[in-house]
Amino acid sequence: MSIATARRVVTPTTVTQLLLGWGTYTLLWFLGDLGPLSTGPLVILLAALVGIIAGCAFGVVTQAEAIAKRLPDPYGTLVLTLSIVVIEVVLIAAVMLGPGQHPNIARDSVMAVSMIILNLVIGLALLIAGLRHTGPRFNPVGTTSYLTLLVVLLSIAFVVPGMIGTDGSYTTGQAALILTLTILLYAFFLVRQIGAQRTDFQEPQTTEHPAQSVGDTSPGVGRVVAHHRRELTARSTLLIALVIPIVLLSHVMAGLLDDAMARLGAPTALAGIIIAVIVFLPETVTALRAAYRNELQRVSNLCHGAAVSTVGLTIPVVLTIGLITSQDVILAENPTNLALLGITLVLTAVTALTPKVTALHGAGHLAVFVLYILTVFI
């Protein structure tokens, strides 16, 4: 790797993020048990940890986005999406394995992620694209493929446990079957996305995105990896180096978050919203940039793909943790949130199939997100 490439990969911002993440963990390890903290220092420490974890998450997204730019779609956006979702799964697992009981954390986090991605981020993206461009649209086959998975996976997560489970949780036998089914369905989706159906997740033909010739002549992923091997290896190493402090600090954050929520009397769903905001803020910026450039299918790959991956990875992980630790994992949602999810999926279908996406579609999604926030705090 040349010196110029090394300077482009290892930037001062990346070094700062690494130092903050690893330095904070080292300091907390050296200090040991902090003991009970008063409310003021507790909130300050928690806010600092959230900021540092978010900073490391931005670093992860920066490296993943750079890798994504080198790889042809849908490989590039898949790398970016999975990097973000892994962080979210780690944070949820840290809360579940931390002190106290958190039977609702997976449900609240996945619900928050779904509403933030499918309504807030998509709504803003459609608003930007609709105001800036004429006739932006999704690739309907790819977007409706995401929608198909979302309908099934969200039903498995939030609807079915309330129908066949006990007190909103799957029984041991049901949990084993459900996590296996979810893994198989998600794995099959990934195989199709990067295989026979990969063109379904590329930008549709427009004046700004002309159709590629028959027998796509873009370089294969193998050739790209071979050509940029050193850069991709360096960025992957930095990505992992930034993910590890997130994993280590998330355990500390989980205990502080639990204590802070109890003291402040905050809604239980707020913890899930905080996790979702920490994780998906960097990807939100990437999605809005894509909307500004009229790359709506990239927006779909980032947002709808993240929603599918969140449910497809989180549910098996939390059910496995529940089986191993004998914890209750409450997944069944209340009727209000189920209604909002249903409205969201209908809106997603409408925007996916319309021949021309407008700013009004974005406004509709944003309105549903406002309704969700009202249900959390009122």
C-alpha positions as CSV (number, residue, x, y, z in Angstrom):
1,M,0.0,0.0,0.0
2,S,1.4,3.3,-1.1
3,I,2.1,6.2,1.3
4,A,-0.7,8.2,-0.3
5,T,-3.2,5.4,0.2
6,A,-2.0,4.9,3.8
7,R,-2.7,8.6,4.5
8,R,-6.1,8.4,2.9
9,V,-7.0,5.3,5.0
10,V,-5.4,6.3,8.4
11,T,-6.7,9.8,8.8
12,P,-6.4,12.0,11.9
13,T,-10.1,11.5,12.5
14,T,-9.7,7.7,12.5
15,V,-6.7,8.0,14.9
16,T,-8.7,10.2,17.2
17,Q,-11.7,7.7,17.2
18,L,-9.3,4.8,18.0
19,L,-7.7,6.8,20.8
20,L,-11.0,7.8,22.3
21,G,-12.5,4.3,22.2
22,W,-9.5,2.4,23.4
23,G,-8.4,5.1,25.8
24,T,-11.8,5.3,27.5
25,Y,-11.9,1.6,27.9
26,T,-8.4,1.5,29.4
27,L,-9.2,4.3,31.8
28,L,-12.4,2.6,33.0
29,W,-10.6,-0.7,33.4
30,F,-7.9,1.0,35.4
31,L,-10.4,2.8,37.7
32,G,-12.3,-0.5,38.3
33,D,-15.7,-0.4,40.0
34,L,-16.9,3.2,40.1
35,G,-19.5,2.3,42.8
36,P,-22.9,4.1,43.1
37,L,-22.9,7.5,41.4
38,S,-25.2,10.4,42.1
39,T,-27.6,11.4,39.3
40,G,-25.5,14.3,37.9
41,P,-22.2,12.4,37.4
42,L,-24.2,9.3,36.2
43,V,-25.9,11.3,33.5
44,I,-22.6,13.0,32.5
45,L,-20.7,9.7,32.3
46,L,-23.5,8.0,30.4
47,A,-23.7,10.9,27.9
48,A,-19.9,10.8,27.4
49,L,-20.0,7.0,26.8
50,V,-22.8,7.4,24.3
51,G,-20.9,10.1,22.5
52,I,-17.7,8.0,22.4
53,I,-19.6,4.9,21.2
54,A,-21.3,7.0,18.6
55,G,-18.0,8.4,17.5
56,C,-16.5,4.9,17.1
57,A,-19.7,3.9,15.2
58,F,-19.1,6.8,12.8
59,G,-15.6,5.5,12.3
60,V,-16.9,2.0,11.5
61,V,-19.3,3.5,9.0
62,T,-16.5,5.6,7.4
63,Q,-14.4,2.5,6.8
64,A,-17.4,0.4,5.7
65,E,-18.6,3.1,3.3
66,A,-15.1,3.3,1.8
67,I,-15.1,-0.5,1.3
68,A,-18.6,-0.2,-0.1
69,K,-17.4,2.3,-2.7
70,R,-14.8,-0.2,-4.0
71,L,-17.3,-3.1,-4.3
72,P,-20.1,-3.3,-6.9
73,D,-23.7,-3.2,-5.5
74,P,-25.2,-4.9,-3.7
75,Y,-22.0,-6.1,-2.1
76,G,-20.9,-2.6,-1.1
77,T,-24.1,-1.6,0.7
78,L,-24.4,-5.1,2.2
79,V,-21.0,-4.6,3.9
80,L,-22.1,-1.2,5.2
81,T,-25.4,-2.4,6.4
82,L,-24.0,-5.5,8.2
83,S,-21.4,-3.4,9.9
84,I,-24.1,-1.2,11.5
85,V,-26.4,-4.1,12.4
86,V,-23.6,-6.0,14.1
87,I,-23.1,-3.0,16.4
88,E,-26.8,-2.9,17.2
89,V,-26.8,-6.6,18.0
90,V,-23.8,-6.2,20.3
91,L,-25.4,-3.3,22.2
92,I,-28.6,-5.3,22.7
93,A,-26.7,-8.3,23.8
94,A,-24.7,-6.2,26.2
95,V,-27.8,-4.9,27.9
96,M,-29.3,-8.4,28.1
97,L,-26.1,-9.9,29.6
98,G,-25.6,-6.9,31.9
99,P,-27.1,-6.4,35.4
100,G,-30.8,-6.4,35.9
101,Q,-33.6,-7.9,33.9
102,H,-34.4,-6.5,30.4
103,P,-37.0,-8.8,28.9
104,N,-38.3,-6.0,26.6
105,I,-35.0,-4.5,25.3
106,A,-34.9,-6.6,22.1
107,R,-38.5,-5.8,21.3
108,D,-38.2,-2.1,22.0
109,S,-34.9,-1.8,20.1
110,V,-36.0,-3.6,17.0
111,M,-39.3,-1.6,17.1
112,A,-37.4,1.7,17.4
113,V,-35.0,0.7,14.6
114,S,-37.9,-0.2,12.4
115,M,-39.7,3.0,12.9
116,I,-36.6,5.2,12.7
117,I,-35.3,3.5,9.5
118,L,-38.6,2.9,7.7
119,N,-40.3,6.2,8.6
120,L,-37.8,8.8,9.8
121,V,-34.8,8.1,7.5
122,I,-36.8,7.0,4.5
123,G,-39.2,9.9,5.0
124,L,-36.3,12.4,5.0
125,A,-34.7,10.7,2.0
126,L,-37.9,10.8,0.0
127,L,-38.5,14.4,1.0
128,I,-35.0,15.4,-0.2
129,A,-35.2,13.3,-3.4
130,G,-38.7,14.5,-4.2
131,L,-37.8,18.2,-3.8
132,R,-34.5,18.0,-5.6
133,H,-35.1,15.6,-8.5
134,T,-37.9,14.9,-11.0
135,G,-39.4,11.5,-10.9
136,P,-37.0,9.6,-8.6
137,R,-38.0,5.9,-8.0
138,F,-36.9,2.7,-6.5
139,N,-36.1,-0.5,-8.3
140,P,-39.5,-2.1,-7.5
141,V,-38.3,-5.8,-7.6
142,G,-35.5,-5.2,-5.1
143,T,-37.6,-3.0,-2.8
144,T,-40.6,-5.3,-2.8
145,S,-38.2,-8.2,-2.0
146,Y,-37.1,-6.3,1.1
147,L,-40.8,-5.7,1.9
148,T,-41.6,-9.4,1.6
149,L,-38.9,-10.2,4.1
150,L,-40.0,-7.4,6.4
151,V,-43.6,-8.6,6.5
152,V,-42.6,-12.1,7.5
153,L,-39.8,-11.3,9.9
154,L,-41.7,-8.5,11.7
155,S,-44.6,-10.9,12.1
156,I,-42.3,-13.5,13.5
157,A,-40.9,-11.0,15.9
158,F,-43.9,-9.0,17.1
159,V,-47.2,-10.8,16.1
160,V,-46.7,-14.6,16.4
161,P,-45.3,-14.7,20.0
162,G,-48.5,-12.9,21.2
163,M,-50.6,-15.6,19.4
164,I,-48.8,-18.8,20.3
165,G,-46.3,-17.9,23.0
166,T,-46.7,-17.4,26.8
167,D,-47.0,-13.9,28.1
168,G,-45.6,-12.4,24.9
169,S,-42.5,-14.8,24.9
170,Y,-41.9,-17.9,22.8
171,T,-41.6,-21.1,24.8
172,T,-38.3,-23.0,24.7
173,G,-39.3,-25.3,21.9
174,Q,-40.9,-22.5,19.9
175,A,-37.8,-20.3,20.4
176,A,-35.5,-23.0,19.0
177,L,-37.7,-23.4,15.9
178,I,-38.2,-19.7,15.4
179,L,-34.5,-18.8,15.6
180,T,-33.7,-21.6,13.1
181,L,-36.4,-20.5,10.7
182,T,-35.3,-16.9,10.9
183,I,-31.6,-17.8,10.2
184,L,-32.5,-19.9,7.3
185,L,-34.8,-17.3,5.7
186,Y,-32.3,-14.5,6.2
187,A,-29.4,-16.7,4.9
188,F,-31.5,-17.5,1.8
189,F,-32.2,-13.8,1.3
190,L,-28.5,-13.0,1.4
191,V,-27.6,-15.8,-1.1
192,R,-30.2,-14.5,-3.5
193,Q,-29.2,-10.8,-3.0
194,I,-25.5,-11.3,-3.9
195,G,-26.3,-14.1,-6.4
196,A,-29.0,-14.6,-9.0
197,Q,-31.0,-11.5,-8.0
198,R,-28.2,-9.0,-7.5
199,T,-29.3,-6.8,-10.4
200,D,-32.7,-6.4,-8.6
201,F,-30.9,-4.3,-6.0
202,Q,-29.2,-1.9,-8.5
203,E,-30.4,1.5,-9.6
204,P,-33.3,1.3,-12.1
205,Q,-32.8,2.8,-15.6
206,T,-33.3,6.6,-15.6
207,T,-31.8,9.5,-17.4
208,E,-29.3,9.8,-14.5
209,H,-28.7,6.1,-14.2
210,P,-28.7,4.6,-17.8
211,A,-29.1,0.9,-18.2
212,Q,-26.0,-1.2,-18.3
213,S,-25.5,-3.4,-21.3
214,V,-26.7,-7.0,-21.3
215,G,-24.3,-9.2,-19.5
216,D,-23.2,-6.5,-17.0
217,T,-19.6,-5.5,-17.8
218,S,-18.8,-4.0,-14.4
219,P,-15.7,-5.7,-12.8
220,G,-16.5,-8.8,-10.6
221,V,-16.2,-8.6,-6.9
222,G,-13.2,-11.0,-7.0
223,R,-11.3,-8.7,-9.4
224,V,-12.0,-5.7,-7.3
225,V,-10.9,-7.3,-4.1
226,A,-7.7,-8.5,-5.8
227,H,-6.9,-5.1,-7.2
228,H,-7.5,-3.2,-4.0
229,R,-6.5,-6.0,-1.6
230,R,-4.1,-3.9,0.5
231,E,-6.5,-1.0,1.0
232,L,-9.5,-3.3,1.7
233,T,-7.4,-5.3,4.2
234,A,-6.3,-2.1,6.0
235,R,-9.8,-0.7,6.1
236,S,-11.2,-4.0,7.4
237,T,-8.6,-4.0,10.1
238,L,-9.5,-0.5,11.2
239,L,-13.2,-1.4,11.1
240,I,-12.6,-4.3,13.5
241,A,-10.3,-2.1,15.7
242,L,-13.2,0.4,16.0
243,V,-15.9,-2.2,16.6
244,I,-14.0,-3.9,19.6
245,P,-14.1,-0.8,21.9
246,I,-17.8,-0.4,21.1
247,V,-18.3,-4.0,22.3
248,L,-16.2,-3.4,25.4
249,L,-17.8,-0.1,26.3
250,S,-21.3,-1.2,25.6
251,H,-21.3,-3.4,28.7
252,V,-20.5,-0.4,30.9
253,M,-23.0,1.7,29.1
254,A,-25.7,-0.9,29.6
255,G,-25.4,-0.8,33.4
256,L,-25.4,3.0,33.5
257,L,-28.3,3.2,31.1
258,D,-30.4,0.9,33.2
259,D,-29.6,2.9,36.3
260,A,-30.3,6.3,34.6
261,M,-33.7,5.1,33.1
262,A,-34.8,3.9,36.6
263,R,-33.8,7.2,38.3
264,L,-35.3,9.4,35.7
265,G,-38.5,7.4,35.4
266,A,-38.1,7.3,31.7
267,P,-40.3,5.1,29.4
268,T,-38.9,1.6,29.1
269,A,-38.9,2.0,25.3
270,L,-36.5,4.9,25.5
271,A,-33.5,2.6,26.1
272,G,-34.3,0.9,22.8
273,I,-34.6,4.3,21.0
274,I,-31.3,5.4,22.4
275,I,-29.6,2.3,21.1
276,A,-31.2,2.7,17.7
277,V,-30.2,6.4,17.4
278,I,-26.6,5.6,18.4
279,V,-26.3,2.8,15.8
280,F,-28.1,4.3,12.9
281,L,-27.1,8.0,13.0
282,P,-24.0,7.4,10.8
283,E,-25.9,5.4,8.3
284,T,-28.7,8.0,8.2
285,V,-26.1,10.5,7.0
286,T,-25.0,8.1,4.2
287,A,-28.7,7.4,3.2
288,L,-29.5,11.2,3.0
289,R,-26.4,11.8,0.8
290,A,-27.6,9.1,-1.5
291,A,-31.1,10.6,-1.7
292,Y,-29.4,14.0,-2.5
293,R,-27.7,12.3,-5.5
294,N,-31.0,10.7,-6.6
295,E,-29.7,7.2,-5.7
296,L,-33.0,5.9,-4.2
297,Q,-32.2,2.2,-4.7
298,R,-29.0,2.8,-2.6
299,V,-31.3,4.4,0.0
300,S,-33.4,1.3,-0.1
301,N,-30.4,-1.0,0.1
302,L,-29.2,0.9,3.1
303,C,-32.5,1.4,5.0
304,H,-34.7,-1.5,4.0
305,G,-31.7,-3.8,4.0
306,A,-30.8,-2.6,7.5
307,A,-34.3,-3.2,8.7
308,V,-34.3,-6.8,7.3
309,S,-30.8,-7.5,8.7
310,T,-31.8,-6.0,12.1
311,V,-34.7,-8.4,12.5
312,G,-33.0,-11.3,10.8
313,L,-29.9,-11.1,13.1
314,T,-31.3,-9.7,16.3
315,I,-34.1,-12.1,16.9
316,P,-32.0,-15.3,16.6
317,V,-29.3,-13.7,18.8
318,V,-31.7,-12.6,21.6
319,L,-33.6,-15.9,21.5
320,T,-30.3,-17.8,21.8
321,I,-29.2,-15.6,24.7
322,G,-32.6,-16.3,26.3
323,L,-32.2,-20.0,25.9
324,I,-28.7,-20.1,27.3
325,T,-29.3,-17.8,30.3
326,S,-33.0,-18.8,30.9
327,Q,-34.1,-15.2,30.5
328,D,-37.6,-14.3,29.3
329,V,-37.5,-12.5,26.0
330,I,-40.8,-10.6,25.5
331,L,-41.3,-9.9,21.8
332,A,-45.1,-9.5,21.4
333,E,-46.0,-5.9,20.7
334,N,-49.0,-3.9,21.8
335,P,-51.9,-3.2,19.4
336,T,-50.9,0.4,18.9
337,N,-47.4,-0.4,17.7
338,L,-48.7,-3.2,15.6
339,A,-51.1,-0.8,13.9
340,L,-48.2,1.6,13.3
341,L,-46.1,-1.2,11.8
342,G,-49.0,-2.2,9.5
343,I,-49.3,1.4,8.3
344,T,-45.6,1.6,7.8
345,L,-45.5,-1.6,5.6
346,V,-48.5,-0.3,3.5
347,L,-46.7,3.0,3.0
348,T,-43.5,1.1,2.1
349,A,-45.4,-0.9,-0.5
350,V,-46.9,2.2,-2.0
351,T,-43.6,4.1,-2.3
352,A,-41.9,0.9,-3.7
353,L,-44.4,0.4,-6.5
354,T,-45.2,4.0,-7.5
355,P,-43.7,5.1,-10.9
356,K,-42.7,8.5,-9.4
357,V,-41.7,9.1,-5.8
358,T,-42.6,12.6,-4.6
359,A,-42.0,14.6,-1.5
360,L,-45.5,13.8,-0.3
361,H,-44.5,10.2,0.1
362,G,-41.8,11.3,2.4
363,A,-44.1,13.5,4.4
364,G,-46.4,10.6,5.0
365,H,-43.6,8.5,6.4
366,L,-42.5,11.3,8.7
367,A,-46.0,11.8,10.0
368,V,-46.1,8.1,11.0
369,F,-42.8,8.5,12.9
370,V,-44.2,11.4,14.8
371,L,-47.2,9.2,15.8
372,Y,-44.7,6.6,17.1
373,I,-42.9,9.1,19.2
374,L,-46.2,10.2,20.7
375,T,-47.0,6.6,21.7
376,V,-43.6,6.3,23.5
377,F,-43.9,9.5,25.6
378,I,-47.7,9.8,26.1
